[in-house]
């Protein structure tokens, strides 16, 4: 999986991030999760965009940044994701 991630496979990058998030085969490390999720999100992988946006919204593993939670690389409402659309609406109503 690491070889695929190193070659730019966003699904492999996401899975490595999930392993760090859950502490599977490694110590849990939210900063490393964010780094792997950044790679996969920039490639357009929807689940990663959603999870990375939530990290920025809540300041988990990264500095809290509501603007960053809504940038194209971390869109809160990608491809019809109902949870993401709901969270975007909640975030925008609080501005």
Secondary structure as GFF3:
##gff-version 3
##sequence-region A 1 95
A	DSSP	alpha_helix	2	6	.	.	.	ID=ss1
A	DSSP	alpha_helix	10	22	.	.	.	ID=ss2
A	DSSP	alpha_helix	30	42	.	.	.	ID=ss3
A	DSSP	alpha_helix	46	58	.	.	.	ID=ss4
A	DSSP	three_ten_helix	68	70	.	.	.	ID=ss5
A	DSSP	three_ten_helix	72	74	.	.	.	ID=ss6
A	DSSP	three_ten_helix	78	80	.	.	.	ID=ss7
A	DSSP	alpha_helix	82	93	.	.	.	ID=ss8
###
